[in-house]
Amino acid sequence: MFENTFTRMMGIKYPIVQGGMLWISRAELVAEVCNAGALGIITALTFDTPEDLAREIRKARELTDRPFGVNVTFLPTLRQINYDDYFDVIEEEAVKIVETAGRSPENYMDRLKKTGIRIIHKCTSIKHARSAEKSGVDVVSIDGFECAGHPGEKDVTSLVLVPLAADNLGIPVIASGGFGDGRGLVAALALGAQGINMGTRFMVTAESDVHEGIKGHLLQAMENDTVLLLRSLRNTLRVLKTPISTKALAMEKDGAGIAELAPLLSGQKGRELMETGDFSSGVLACGQIVGLIRDVPSIKELVERIMSDAAEIAGNLKF
C-alpha cells in the first residue's frame, strides 16, 4: 500500500527516514530503524575523524543487513572539517545512500554519482530544492518551519512547503518537519511527498542513547516549548526551551554576536547535555512535533504503529 518510487529507490519497506541527528544517529539506533523497515542515517560529523566514521559504518553492518545512509552536513562549525576525507570513507565503505544538508552538495556530486551513490538533500526553500535537483540529487527532503535544527529564514510551514516542492520538482520529495505519527504520514503523502523524515520522534525511543531525564522532559513538553536562536545572524536554529536557550535568546536580542553566543551553542556543549541530562550544559535541537510525543516506544513499535495507523486512516477516509 505504501510502496512507491522512493521506497524502491532506497530498497526499504516503509516510507520513513530517520533524520541525521548529531551525537544521536549512531550505529545501534540506525540499525534498529533499518531492521524495522525504515531508512536509518548515521551522522558523519558525530565522529571526530573519518576513521571513527568508518568503524561506525562497519558496526552498523554487523547489526543490520538492510540499506542505511550517512548524513554529511555543510554548516559553519568551530572545528575545521575536511569533507573530502569523510567522503573517501563513505566511498571506501561502499555506502550507497548519502543525505546532505546545509550548503549545496554540488561540489561533491560528480564523485558521488560516479560510485552510484543515491543523494538525498535537505532544503528549506523551493529555490534551493530546484537548485538541488538541477545539480543531480535523487531526492529532496524539504524542511518545513516546524523542524528541529535549521528551518531556514522564510518561515514556511510543511503544509505549504511540501505540496510546493511536489509541484515544482520532478524527483521524489520527503516531508520533514512536524511529522511523527501515522496521521502525519498520510498527510504528507496526500500533500505529494513520498515519505516522511523524523528526527525528534526517533530521539524519544527506547534505543536512543539520549539521557533518560531528557526523554522524560520531552514527554512533558508542548508544541510551543521551542525557541528560535541565531535569527539575527540568518542562521536560525530551533531548539528546546531551556535556561541556556532562553539566556542565549536574551543575549541575542541585546545584540550579542556569534563570538558571545558560541560558548552556549557549541556542539560539544549539546553533546554534554544529551549524555548527562544537565540542561545547564547546552542546547538541544528539537522540533514542534515534541508537542505530540507522549511515550517512549521501541523503534520497532514506533514504526509499526505509524504504518498500521496510516493504513487504518487511509482506509477510513470518506468524502
C-alpha positions in Angstrom: 0.0 0.0 0.0 2.9 2.4 0.8 5.4 1.2 -1.7 6.5 4.0 -4.1 9.4 5.3 -6.2 11.3 6.4 -3.1 11.0 3.1 -1.2 12.1 1.2 -4.3 15.0 3.5 -4.9 16.3 3.2 -1.4 15.5 -0.5 -1.0 13.3 0.0 2.1 9.9 -1.4 3.2 8.4 1.8 4.6 8.5 5.4 3.5 10.0 6.7 6.7 13.5 8.2 7.1 15.3 8.7 10.4 16.9 12.2 10.3 20.6 12.6 10.8 20.9 13.8 14.4 24.3 15.0 15.7 25.6 12.8 18.5 22.4 10.6 18.4 22.4 8.8 15.0 24.9 6.1 15.7 25.1 2.5 14.5 22.8 1.0 17.2 19.9 3.4 16.6 20.4 3.4 12.8 20.4 -0.4 12.7 17.2 -0.6 14.7 15.5 1.8 12.3 16.6 -0.2 9.3 15.6 -3.5 10.8 12.1 -2.0 11.4 11.8 -1.4 7.7 12.7 2.3 7.5 15.8 4.2 6.4 18.4 4.8 9.1 21.0 7.6 8.7 24.4 7.8 10.5 25.7 11.3 11.1 29.2 11.6 9.8 30.2 14.7 11.9 29.3 12.9 15.1 32.7 11.3 14.7 35.9 13.3 15.2 37.8 11.5 12.5 36.9 9.8 9.2 38.4 6.6 10.7 35.9 6.7 13.5 33.1 7.0 10.9 34.5 4.0 9.1 34.3 1.9 12.3 30.8 3.1 12.9 29.7 2.1 9.4 31.2 -1.4 9.9 29.4 -1.7 13.2 26.1 -0.8 11.6 26.7 -3.5 9.0 27.2 -6.0 11.8 23.8 -5.1 13.2 21.7 -4.9 10.0 21.8 -6.3 6.5 19.4 -3.6 5.3 20.3 -0.3 3.5 21.3 2.7 5.6 22.8 6.1 4.7 25.3 8.6 6.0 24.5 12.3 6.7 27.0 14.9 5.8 26.0 18.5 6.8 27.8 21.5 5.4 27.3 24.2 8.1 29.7 26.6 9.8 31.4 24.8 12.7 34.0 25.7 15.3 36.1 22.7 14.1 37.8 22.6 10.8 36.4 19.7 8.7 38.0 18.1 5.6 34.8 16.8 3.9 36.8 15.0 1.2 38.2 12.7 3.9 34.7 11.8 5.1 33.5 11.2 1.5 36.6 9.0 1.0 35.4 6.8 3.8 31.8 6.7 2.5 33.1 5.5 -0.9 35.6 3.0 0.6 32.9 1.5 2.8 30.5 1.2 -0.2 27.8 3.3 1.4 25.1 3.7 -1.3 22.9 6.4 0.3 24.1 9.9 1.4 22.0 12.6 3.0 23.4 16.1 2.6 22.2 19.2 4.4 23.2 22.9 4.8 25.1 24.2 1.8 24.7 22.7 -1.6 26.4 19.4 -2.3 27.1 20.5 -5.9 30.9 20.3 -5.4 30.7 16.6 -4.5 28.1 15.5 -6.9 30.4 14.1 -9.6 32.4 11.9 -7.3 29.3 10.6 -5.6 27.4 9.9 -8.8 30.4 8.0 -10.3 30.2 5.5 -7.5 26.4 5.0 -7.8 25.5 6.7 -4.5 21.9 8.0 -4.1 21.8 11.5 -2.7 19.1 12.9 -0.5 19.5 16.7 0.0 17.6 18.6 2.7 16.3 22.0 1.7 14.2 24.7 3.4 13.0 26.5 0.3 11.7 25.8 -3.2 14.6 27.9 -4.7 17.2 25.7 -3.1 15.2 22.5 -3.9 15.2 23.4 -7.6 18.9 24.0 -7.5 19.5 20.7 -5.7 17.5 18.9 -8.4 19.4 20.7 -11.1 22.7 19.6 -9.5 21.7 16.0 -9.8 20.4 14.9 -6.4 18.0 11.9 -6.4 15.6 13.1 -3.6 14.8 16.3 -1.9 13.9 16.3 1.8 12.0 19.5 2.3 12.2 21.0 5.8 9.1 22.9 7.0 9.3 25.7 9.6 8.3 23.2 12.3 11.5 21.2 12.1 14.3 20.9 14.6 17.7 22.4 13.9 17.9 24.8 11.0 14.5 25.7 9.4 15.8 28.4 7.1 14.8 32.0 7.1 11.5 32.0 5.2 9.2 30.5 7.9 7.1 28.4 5.5 5.3 25.5 7.2 5.2 22.0 5.9 1.5 22.3 4.9 2.5 24.8 2.2 6.1 23.8 1.5 5.6 20.1 0.8 3.0 20.5 -1.9 5.0 23.3 -3.4 8.0 21.0 -3.6 6.0 18.2 -5.1 4.6 20.6 -7.7 7.9 22.1 -8.7 10.2 19.1 -8.7 10.5 16.0 -10.9 12.2 13.9 -8.3 10.8 12.3 -5.1 10.1 14.6 -2.2 10.3 13.7 1.5 8.4 15.7 4.0 10.4 16.9 7.0 9.4 19.0 10.0 6.3 18.2 12.1 6.0 14.5 11.4 5.9 11.7 14.0 2.8 9.5 13.6 0.5 7.8 11.2 -1.6 10.9 10.7 1.5 12.8 9.6 2.5 10.1 7.2 -0.9 10.1 5.5 -1.0 13.9 5.4 2.5 14.0 3.8 1.5 11.5 1.1 -1.7 13.5 0.4 0.4 16.6 0.0 2.5 14.9 -2.6 5.5 13.7 -0.7 6.7 10.1 -1.0 7.6 9.7 2.7 8.5 11.5 5.9 11.7 12.3 7.7 11.6 12.2 11.6 14.3 13.3 14.0 12.7 14.4 17.3 10.3 11.5 17.3 13.2 9.0 16.9 15.1 10.8 19.7 12.4 9.8 22.1 12.6 6.0 21.7 13.9 3.2 23.9 17.0 2.7 21.8 18.0 6.4 21.6 21.0 6.9 23.9 19.8 10.4 24.8 19.8 10.7 28.6 16.6 9.3 30.2 16.0 12.6 32.0 15.8 14.4 28.7 13.4 11.9 27.3 11.2 12.4 30.4 11.4 16.2 29.9 10.4 15.9 26.2 7.4 13.8 27.1 6.1 16.8 29.1 7.0 19.4 26.5 4.4 21.2 24.5 4.4 22.4 20.9 5.4 25.9 22.0 8.3 24.8 24.1 10.9 25.5 21.4 12.7 28.8 20.7 14.4 30.2 17.6 18.0 31.3 18.0 20.5 33.0 15.6 17.8 34.8 13.7 19.8 38.0 13.7 22.7 36.1 12.0 20.4 34.5 9.4 21.3 31.0 10.6 18.1 30.2 12.5 18.2 27.3 14.9 15.2 25.7 16.6 16.0 24.2 20.0 14.2 23.1 23.1 13.3 25.9 25.5 15.7 25.6 28.4 17.5 28.1 30.7 20.5 28.1 28.4 18.5 28.7 25.2 16.4 31.4 27.0 19.7 33.1 28.1 21.1 32.9 24.5 17.9 34.4 23.1 18.1 37.3 25.6 21.7 37.9 24.7 21.0 37.9 21.0 18.2 40.4 21.5 20.7 42.6 23.3 23.0 42.5 20.3 25.3 39.6 21.1 27.1 38.1 18.1 28.4 34.7 17.3 31.5 35.2 19.5 29.4 35.7 22.6 26.8 33.0 21.7 29.1 30.2 20.5 30.1 29.1 24.1 26.5 28.4 24.8 25.6 26.8 21.5 28.6 24.7 20.7 28.0 21.1 19.5 30.2 19.8 22.3 28.0 21.5 24.9 25.0 19.9 23.2 26.7 16.6 23.4 27.3 17.0 27.1 23.6 17.9 27.6 22.5 14.7 25.8 24.9 12.5 27.8 24.3 13.9 31.3 20.8 15.3 31.1 22.1 18.6 32.6 20.1 21.3 31.0 22.6 23.9 32.1 25.2 22.3 29.7 24.0 23.3 26.3 21.1 23.4 23.8 19.1 20.6 22.2 17.7 20.7 18.7 14.0 19.9 18.9 11.0 20.3 16.6 7.5 21.4 17.3 6.4 17.8 16.9 7.5 17.4 20.5 4.0 18.5 21.5 2.6 15.2 20.1 5.2 12.9 21.7 3.7 11.2 24.8 5.5 7.8 25.1 8.9 6.1 24.7 8.3 3.1 22.4 10.9 0.9 20.9 11.8 1.8 17.4 10.1 -1.3 16.0 7.0 -0.5 17.9 7.0 3.1 16.7 7.5 2.3 13.0 4.9 -0.5 13.1 2.4 1.8 14.9 2.9 4.6 12.3 2.3 2.2 9.5 -0.7 0.5 10.9 -2.3 3.8 11.9 -1.6 5.2 8.5 -3.2 2.2 6.8 -6.3 2.5 9.0 -6.6 6.2 8.5 -6.2 5.9 4.7 -8.7 3.1 4.6 -11.3 5.0 6.6 -11.1 8.3 4.6 -14.5 9.1 3.2 -15.7 12.2 1.3 
